[in-house]
C-alpha cells in the first residue's frame, strides 16, 4: 500500500500538473498539449482515490473548461474526465491492460462522438473550414510559383479527393485519436505511479503486443468494401438508363455507405498495423542493442519517409503469418 507521505507527494505533484495545464492554453501549441495530457491528472486521481475522485474530476473538468475559455469546451472536458475516471478506477482494481484500454477507447469514442454530434458541431465545422482554407492556400502558392496548368489541375483534383476522404473517414480519425489518447495516458500514468511506489498491473510489455490474427479478415473485408463501393458504380452505365444494372437511387447510396464503412475500417486497420510494425522495429532494435540516440534518429527517418511507413505497415501485416518475434497466440492483447 502507499503511505500517507507518498499520497501527499502525489497530490502535490498533481496540483502542480493541474496548474501547469491551466497555463498551457496561453502559450503556443498549449491547447494541443492540454488536449493530449488532459486525461492524466484525472486517471491518477481515480487510481489513488477511486470514489472521492469522481466528484473531484468533475470539478477539475469544470475548472479546465473555464481555463480554455469556450463554453462548448465544457462538454468535451467533462467527457474526458469521466472516461479517464473509469480508466483510473479499472487500474485501481488491477484489471487487465487490454480490458482497461479497450473500455477507455469505447467510452472515449462514444463520448467524443456524442460531443461532436451535439455541442461540438461548431468545432467540426471549423476544422473542415481550416482544412479547406489550407488546401486553397497551398494551391495559390503553387500557382504563384509558376507551376504548369496540367500539374495545377492534378494538384486540385488530388486535394479534392483528399478532402473527400478525410470528411468520410472522420469516425476513424476519432477512434485513432481516442486510442492514442487513452493508451498514452494509461501507460504514462502507470509509469509515474510505479516510480512513486504505486504498483500498477501491466500484464504485457509493449514489445510483446500484437494484433489478433483474426483481424486480418477485417482488413480484407475493408479492402473489398472499398473496391465494391467504388468499382461497381464506375463499371455501371448511368443510373436510370434502361441498360443500367443500377436502376434506383438507393443502390448508389448503399454503395457509398459500403465505401464509407470500408474506408474507415481500412484506416483503422492500417493504423493498427503501423503501430505493430513500429513495435517490431523497436523489438529488434532492442534485441540488437542499438543506442537510444540511433533509435530516435531511425524513428524520425521512418516517420518522414512515406515509403518507409508503407514498408512498416506491410511488415506489421506479415507478422500475422510469419510471427517474427515468436510471440505465442495466447500473448495477444
C-alpha positions as CSV (number, residue, x, y, z in Angstrom):
1,X,0.0,0.0,0.0
2,X,1.0,3.6,-0.5
3,X,1.9,5.6,2.7
4,X,0.4,8.9,3.6
5,X,3.5,10.8,2.8
6,X,3.6,9.4,-0.7
7,X,-0.1,10.2,-1.2
8,X,0.8,13.8,-0.2
9,X,3.6,13.7,-2.8
10,X,1.1,12.5,-5.4
11,X,-1.4,15.2,-4.6
12,X,1.3,17.9,-4.6
13,X,2.6,16.7,-8.0
14,X,-1.0,16.5,-9.2
15,X,-1.7,20.1,-8.1
16,X,1.4,21.3,-9.9
17,X,0.3,19.4,-13.0
18,X,-3.1,21.0,-13.0
19,X,-1.6,24.5,-12.5
20,X,0.7,23.7,-15.4
21,X,-2.3,22.7,-17.5
22,X,-4.1,25.9,-16.6
23,X,-1.2,27.9,-18.0
24,X,-0.8,25.9,-21.3
25,X,-3.7,27.4,-23.2
26,X,-1.9,30.8,-23.0
27,X,1.3,29.6,-24.8
28,X,2.0,28.5,-28.4
29,X,0.6,24.9,-29.0
30,X,-0.7,25.0,-25.5
31,X,-4.2,23.8,-26.3
32,X,-2.9,20.8,-28.2
33,X,-0.7,19.8,-25.2
34,X,-3.7,20.3,-22.9
35,X,-5.8,18.1,-25.1
36,X,-3.2,15.2,-25.1
37,X,-2.4,15.4,-21.4
38,X,-5.9,16.2,-20.2
39,X,-6.8,12.6,-19.0
40,X,-3.5,12.2,-17.0
41,X,-4.5,14.0,-13.7
42,X,-8.0,12.5,-13.8
43,X,-6.6,9.0,-14.2
44,X,-4.0,9.4,-11.4
45,X,-6.7,10.8,-9.0
46,X,-9.0,7.9,-9.8
47,X,-6.2,5.4,-9.1
48,X,-5.4,7.0,-5.7
49,X,-9.0,7.6,-4.6
50,X,-11.5,5.8,-6.9
51,X,-14.8,7.1,-5.5
52,X,-14.0,10.5,-4.0
53,X,-12.1,11.4,-7.2
54,X,-15.3,11.2,-9.3
55,X,-16.6,14.4,-7.8
56,X,-13.1,15.9,-7.9
57,X,-12.7,15.0,-11.5
58,X,-15.9,16.8,-12.4
59,X,-14.8,19.9,-10.5
60,X,-11.4,19.8,-12.2
61,X,-13.2,19.4,-15.6
62,X,-15.2,22.5,-14.9
63,X,-12.1,24.4,-13.9
64,X,-10.2,23.4,-17.0
65,X,-13.1,24.2,-19.3
66,X,-13.2,27.7,-17.8
67,X,-9.5,27.9,-18.4
68,X,-9.8,27.0,-22.0
69,X,-12.3,29.9,-22.4
70,X,-15.0,28.4,-24.5
71,X,-18.4,27.3,-23.2
72,X,-18.5,24.4,-25.7
73,X,-15.3,23.0,-24.2
74,X,-17.3,22.2,-21.0
75,X,-18.9,19.1,-22.5
76,X,-15.7,17.8,-24.0
77,X,-13.7,18.2,-20.8
78,X,-16.4,16.5,-18.8
79,X,-16.4,13.6,-21.3
80,X,-12.7,13.3,-20.9
81,X,-12.8,13.5,-17.1
82,X,-15.5,10.8,-16.9
83,X,-13.9,8.2,-19.2
84,X,-10.5,9.0,-17.6
85,X,-12.1,8.3,-14.2
86,X,-13.3,4.9,-15.5
87,X,-9.7,4.1,-16.7
88,X,-8.2,5.1,-13.3
89,X,-10.9,3.0,-11.5
90,X,-10.1,0.0,-13.5
91,X,-6.3,0.5,-12.9
92,X,-7.0,0.8,-9.1
93,X,-8.7,-2.6,-9.2
94,X,-6.0,-4.2,-11.3
95,X,-8.0,-5.1,-14.4
96,X,-6.1,-6.4,-17.5
97,X,-4.3,-3.9,-19.6
98,X,-6.3,-4.9,-22.7
99,X,-9.6,-4.5,-20.8
100,X,-8.7,-1.1,-19.5
101,X,-7.6,0.3,-22.8
102,X,-10.5,-1.2,-24.7
103,X,-13.1,0.1,-22.3
104,X,-11.3,3.5,-22.3
105,X,-11.4,3.6,-26.1
106,X,-15.0,2.6,-26.3
107,X,-16.2,5.2,-23.7
108,X,-13.9,7.9,-25.1
109,X,-15.0,7.3,-28.7
110,X,-18.7,7.3,-27.8
111,X,-18.3,10.4,-25.6
112,X,-16.3,12.3,-28.2
113,X,-18.7,11.3,-31.0
114,X,-21.7,12.4,-28.9
115,X,-20.0,15.6,-28.2
116,X,-19.4,16.4,-31.9
117,X,-22.9,15.4,-32.8
118,X,-24.3,17.9,-30.2
119,X,-22.4,20.8,-28.7
120,X,-19.2,20.2,-30.7
121,X,-20.5,20.5,-34.2
122,X,-19.0,24.0,-34.4
123,X,-15.5,22.6,-33.8
124,X,-16.1,20.1,-36.6
125,X,-17.2,22.8,-39.0
126,X,-14.3,25.0,-38.0
127,X,-11.9,22.1,-38.6
128,X,-13.3,21.4,-42.0
129,X,-13.0,25.1,-42.9
130,X,-9.4,25.3,-41.8
131,X,-8.6,22.2,-43.9
132,X,-10.3,23.7,-47.0
133,X,-8.5,27.0,-46.4
134,X,-5.1,25.3,-46.1
135,X,-5.8,23.5,-49.4
136,X,-6.7,26.8,-51.1
137,X,-3.6,28.5,-49.8
138,X,-1.4,25.6,-51.0
139,X,-3.0,25.8,-54.4
140,X,-2.5,29.6,-54.6
141,X,1.1,29.2,-53.5
142,X,2.0,26.7,-56.3
143,X,0.1,28.9,-58.8
144,X,2.2,31.9,-57.8
145,X,5.4,29.9,-58.2
146,X,4.6,29.3,-61.9
147,X,3.6,25.7,-61.8
148,X,2.2,24.4,-65.1
149,X,-1.5,24.3,-65.6
150,X,-1.5,20.5,-66.0
151,X,0.2,20.0,-62.7
152,X,-2.1,22.5,-61.0
153,X,-5.1,20.6,-62.3
154,X,-3.7,17.4,-61.0
155,X,-3.0,19.0,-57.7
156,X,-6.5,20.5,-57.5
157,X,-8.0,17.0,-58.2
158,X,-5.8,15.4,-55.6
159,X,-6.7,17.9,-53.0
160,X,-10.4,17.5,-53.7
161,X,-10.1,13.7,-53.4
162,X,-8.1,14.0,-50.2
163,X,-10.7,16.4,-48.7
164,X,-13.5,13.9,-49.5
165,X,-11.6,11.0,-48.0
166,X,-10.9,13.0,-44.8
167,X,-14.5,14.1,-44.5
168,X,-15.8,10.5,-44.9
169,X,-13.2,9.0,-42.6
170,X,-13.9,11.3,-39.6
171,X,-15.2,8.3,-37.5
172,X,-11.9,6.5,-37.9
173,X,-10.0,9.7,-37.0
174,X,-11.9,10.0,-33.8
175,X,-11.2,6.3,-32.9
176,X,-7.5,6.7,-33.7
177,X,-7.2,9.9,-31.7
178,X,-9.0,8.4,-28.7
179,X,-6.9,5.3,-28.9
180,X,-3.7,7.3,-28.8
181,X,-5.1,9.5,-26.0
182,X,-6.1,6.6,-23.8
183,X,-3.1,4.4,-24.4
184,X,-0.5,7.2,-23.9
185,X,-2.1,8.5,-20.7
186,X,-2.6,5.0,-19.4
187,X,1.0,3.9,-19.7
188,X,2.3,7.3,-18.6
189,X,0.1,7.2,-15.5
190,X,1.2,3.7,-14.8
191,X,4.9,4.7,-15.2
192,X,4.5,7.8,-12.9
193,X,2.7,5.8,-10.2
194,X,5.2,3.0,-10.4
195,X,8.1,5.4,-10.0
196,X,6.4,6.8,-6.9
197,X,5.9,3.3,-5.4
198,X,2.3,2.5,-6.5
199,X,2.2,-0.9,-8.1
200,X,0.0,-0.8,-11.2
201,X,-0.7,-4.0,-13.1
202,X,0.7,-4.1,-16.6
203,X,0.3,-7.6,-17.8
204,X,2.2,-7.3,-21.1
205,X,5.1,-5.2,-22.2
206,X,4.5,-3.1,-25.3
207,X,7.2,-5.1,-27.2
208,X,5.1,-8.2,-26.9
209,X,1.8,-6.7,-28.1
210,X,0.3,-8.0,-31.3
211,X,-3.0,-7.7,-33.2
212,X,-5.0,-11.0,-33.0
213,X,-4.6,-12.9,-36.3
214,X,-8.3,-13.0,-37.0
215,X,-8.3,-9.2,-37.5
216,X,-6.7,-9.8,-40.9
217,X,-10.2,-10.7,-42.1
218,X,-11.4,-7.2,-41.1
219,X,-8.6,-5.8,-43.2
220,X,-9.5,-7.9,-46.2
221,X,-13.3,-7.1,-45.8
222,X,-12.4,-3.4,-45.7
223,X,-10.5,-3.7,-48.9
224,X,-13.4,-5.4,-50.8
225,X,-15.9,-2.9,-49.3
226,X,-13.9,-0.1,-50.8
227,X,-13.5,-1.9,-54.1
228,X,-17.2,-2.7,-54.4
229,X,-18.2,0.8,-53.3
230,X,-16.1,2.4,-56.0
231,X,-15.6,-0.1,-58.8
232,X,-19.3,-1.1,-59.4
233,X,-20.6,2.4,-59.9
234,X,-17.7,3.1,-62.3
235,X,-18.5,-0.1,-64.3
236,X,-22.2,0.6,-64.5
237,X,-23.9,2.7,-67.1
238,X,-25.6,5.9,-65.9
239,X,-28.2,5.4,-63.2
240,X,-31.8,5.4,-64.5
241,X,-31.0,4.2,-68.1
242,X,-32.6,1.1,-69.5
243,X,-29.3,-0.8,-69.7
244,X,-28.2,0.2,-66.3
245,X,-27.7,-2.6,-63.7
246,X,-28.1,0.1,-61.0
247,X,-31.6,1.4,-61.6
248,X,-32.5,3.0,-58.3
249,X,-31.1,5.9,-56.4
250,X,-31.0,3.7,-53.3
251,X,-28.3,1.4,-54.7
252,X,-25.6,4.1,-55.2
253,X,-26.4,5.4,-51.7
254,X,-25.9,1.9,-50.4
255,X,-22.7,1.5,-52.3
256,X,-21.4,4.8,-50.9
257,X,-22.3,3.7,-47.4
258,X,-20.4,0.5,-48.0
259,X,-17.5,2.5,-49.2
260,X,-17.5,4.7,-46.1
261,X,-17.6,1.7,-43.8
262,X,-14.7,0.0,-45.7
263,X,-12.7,3.3,-45.8
264,X,-13.0,3.8,-42.0
265,X,-12.2,0.1,-41.3
266,X,-9.2,0.3,-43.7
267,X,-7.8,3.4,-42.0
268,X,-8.2,1.8,-38.5
269,X,-6.5,-1.4,-39.6
270,X,-3.7,0.4,-41.4
271,X,-3.1,2.5,-38.2
272,X,-3.1,-0.7,-36.1
273,X,-0.6,-2.5,-38.4
274,X,1.5,0.6,-38.5
275,X,1.8,0.5,-34.7
276,X,2.5,-3.2,-34.8
277,X,5.2,-2.5,-37.4
278,X,6.9,0.1,-35.2
279,X,6.7,-2.3,-32.3
280,X,8.5,-4.8,-34.5
281,X,11.2,-2.2,-35.3
282,X,11.6,-1.4,-31.6
283,X,11.7,-5.1,-30.6
284,X,14.6,-5.8,-33.0
285,X,16.5,-2.6,-32.2
286,X,16.4,-3.5,-28.6
287,X,17.4,-7.1,-29.4
288,X,20.4,-5.8,-31.4
289,X,21.3,-3.3,-28.6
290,X,21.0,-0.1,-30.7
291,X,21.7,3.0,-28.6
292,X,18.7,5.2,-27.8
293,X,20.1,8.1,-29.9
294,X,20.4,6.0,-33.0
295,X,16.9,4.6,-32.4
296,X,15.4,8.1,-32.2
297,X,17.2,9.1,-35.5
298,X,15.9,6.0,-37.2
299,X,12.3,6.6,-36.0
300,X,12.5,10.2,-37.3
301,X,13.7,8.9,-40.7
302,X,10.9,6.3,-40.8
303,X,8.2,8.8,-40.0
304,X,9.4,11.4,-42.5
305,X,9.6,8.9,-45.4
306,X,6.2,7.7,-46.7
307,X,7.7,4.7,-48.5
308,X,9.2,3.6,-45.2
309,X,5.8,4.0,-43.5
310,X,4.3,1.7,-46.1
311,X,7.1,-0.8,-45.6
312,X,6.4,-0.8,-41.8
313,X,2.7,-1.3,-42.4
314,X,3.5,-4.3,-44.6
315,X,5.8,-5.7,-42.0
316,X,3.1,-5.4,-39.4
317,X,0.7,-7.2,-41.7
318,X,3.2,-10.0,-42.5
319,X,3.6,-10.6,-38.7
320,X,0.2,-12.4,-38.9
321,X,1.8,-15.2,-41.0
322,X,5.5,-15.2,-40.0
323,X,5.4,-14.2,-36.3
324,X,8.8,-12.6,-36.4
325,X,9.0,-12.1,-32.7
326,X,7.8,-15.7,-32.0
327,X,5.0,-14.3,-29.8
328,X,2.5,-17.0,-28.8
329,X,-1.1,-16.6,-29.7
330,X,-2.1,-16.5,-26.0
331,X,0.0,-13.4,-25.5
332,X,-2.2,-11.4,-27.9
333,X,-3.9,-8.4,-26.3
